[in-house]
Amino acid sequence: MLPNQNPAQAQAQARIEWFEQENGKPVDGGGTWLYYATGARREYERYGFGQMEPPPEDDRERYANICQYHRLAVKRQTQAFDDLKESLTHNPGTHPDPADNIARLTAARDAVRASNKALAAAEVALEDADLAARGMTRADAAEQAKAEAKRAAAEEAYKTELSNIKV
């Protein structure tokens, strides 16, 4: 128990620690929920009494949460990269070691790139889950898109032909 923490708060803190052992560290988007890479989410509440949701069993819901986690991670890491670059650029006297500065900025850039890759993979998984929920595969979706494009082109050709008929 932390100083100035009552037993209920200590119990809530223990629940959070257990939840994070199961799901990893969350990303805070500044809103109501904290998201985890597993698809779990936890309601942000100052003293830890908020709702805790394990990863949804439904693939679409789980991948939607995972995508949100990665979007928030990319946003946070991009902001950290921009802040570091700004600091290194405009306050060079406070960061005297150029090699260390370049290494730190490169590491921050690499973290953003890795998070973008993870987000792209999660978005593909979400698309696949959406297709599976509709009983489709990627090949089915591609065929459907091709047929829709063909129909739209035929409709456009028809409209063009109509507009070319003059009195």
C-alpha positions in Angstrom: 0.0 0.0 0.0 1.3 3.4 -0.9 1.4 6.3 1.6 -2.0 8.1 1.8 -3.7 5.2 0.1 -6.8 3.6 1.7 -7.4 -0.2 1.5 -9.9 0.2 -1.3 -7.4 2.1 -3.4 -4.7 -0.5 -2.6 -7.1 -3.2 -3.8 -7.9 -1.3 -7.0 -4.1 -0.8 -7.6 -3.6 -4.5 -7.2 -6.3 -5.2 -9.7 -4.7 -2.9 -12.2 -1.3 -4.5 -11.6 -2.8 -8.0 -12.2 -4.6 -6.7 -15.3 -1.4 -5.3 -16.7 0.5 -8.5 -16.0 -2.1 -10.2 -18.2 -2.3 -7.6 -21.0 0.9 -5.5 -20.9 1.2 -1.8 -20.5 -1.6 0.4 -21.8 -1.6 3.4 -24.1 -3.6 6.4 -22.9 -5.3 8.3 -25.6 -6.4 11.0 -23.3 -10.0 9.8 -23.3 -12.1 7.5 -21.2 -10.3 4.2 -22.0 -6.7 2.9 -21.8 -6.0 0.3 -24.6 -3.8 -2.7 -24.5 -2.0 -4.6 -27.3 -4.0 -7.7 -26.6 -7.3 -5.9 -27.3 -8.2 -5.5 -23.7 -9.1 -2.1 -22.4 -9.6 -0.4 -19.1 -11.7 2.5 -18.2 -9.5 5.4 -17.0 -10.4 6.3 -13.4 -8.1 8.2 -11.2 -8.2 5.7 -8.3 -8.4 2.5 -10.4 -12.0 1.6 -9.7 -13.0 1.8 -13.4 -14.2 -1.1 -15.6 -11.6 -3.6 -16.9 -12.5 -5.5 -20.1 -10.4 -8.5 -21.2 -9.8 -9.0 -24.9 -13.1 -9.5 -26.7 -13.8 -12.9 -28.0 -15.2 -11.4 -31.2 -12.3 -11.0 -33.7 -13.7 -7.8 -35.1 -14.1 -6.1 -31.7 -10.7 -7.4 -30.5 -8.9 -6.2 -33.7 -10.7 -2.8 -33.5 -9.3 -2.4 -30.0 -5.8 -3.5 -31.1 -5.9 -1.0 -33.9 -6.9 1.7 -31.5 -4.0 0.7 -29.2 -1.6 1.0 -32.2 -3.1 4.3 -33.4 -2.6 5.8 -30.0 0.9 4.4 -29.8 1.9 5.8 -33.1 0.4 9.2 -32.1 2.3 9.2 -28.8 5.6 8.1 -30.3 5.3 10.5 -33.2 4.8 13.3 -30.7 7.8 12.1 -28.6 9.9 12.1 -31.8 8.8 15.6 -32.8 9.4 16.9 -29.3 12.9 15.4 -29.1 13.8 16.6 -32.6 12.6 20.1 -31.7 14.5 20.1 -28.5 17.7 18.8 -30.1 17.4 21.4 -32.9 16.5 24.5 -30.9 18.4 23.8 -27.7 21.7 22.3 -28.9 23.6 23.6 -25.8 21.5 21.4 -23.5 22.4 18.3 -25.6 26.2 18.5 -26.1 26.8 15.0 -27.5 25.9 14.9 -31.2 26.4 11.1 -31.6 24.1 10.5 -28.6 21.5 12.9 -30.0 21.5 11.2 -33.4 21.2 7.8 -31.7 18.3 8.9 -29.5 16.5 10.5 -32.5 17.1 7.4 -34.6 15.8 5.2 -31.9 12.6 7.4 -31.6 12.2 7.2 -35.4 12.6 3.4 -35.4 9.9 3.1 -32.6 7.5 5.1 -34.7 8.2 3.0 -37.8 7.8 -0.3 -35.8 4.4 1.0 -34.4 3.3 2.0 -37.9 4.1 -1.6 -39.1 2.2 -3.1 -36.1 -0.8 -0.8 -36.9 -0.7 -1.9 -40.6 -0.7 -5.5 -39.5 -3.6 -5.0 -37.1 -5.6 -3.2 -39.8 -5.1 -6.1 -42.1 -6.3 -8.5 -39.4 -9.3 -6.2 -38.8 -10.2 -6.2 -42.5 -9.8 -10.0 -42.6 -12.1 -10.3 -39.5 -14.7 -8.0 -41.1 -14.6 -10.1 -44.3 -14.9 -13.4 -42.3 -17.9 -12.0 -40.5 -19.5 -11.5 -43.9 -18.5 -15.0 -45.0 -16.0 -13.6 -47.5 -12.3 -14.0 -48.3 -9.9 -11.3 -49.6 -10.3 -13.0 -53.1 -14.1 -12.6 -52.8 -13.7 -8.9 -51.8 -11.3 -8.3 -54.7 -13.8 -9.9 -57.1 -16.6 -7.9 -55.7 -14.6 -4.6 -56.0 -13.7 -5.5 -59.6 -17.4 -6.1 -60.4 -18.4 -2.9 -58.8 -15.7 -0.9 -60.7 -16.9 -2.6 -64.0 -20.5 -1.6 -63.2 -19.5 2.0 -62.3 -17.6 2.3 -65.6 -20.5 0.9 -67.6 -22.8 3.4 -65.8 -20.4 6.3 -66.6 -20.2 5.2 -70.2 -24.0 5.1 -70.4 -24.3 8.6 -69.0 -21.6 9.9 -71.4 -23.5 8.3 -74.4 -26.7 9.9 -73.2 -25.1 13.3 -72.9 -23.7 13.0 -76.4 -27.1 12.5 -78.0 -28.1 16.0 -79.1 -31.0 17.4 -81.0 
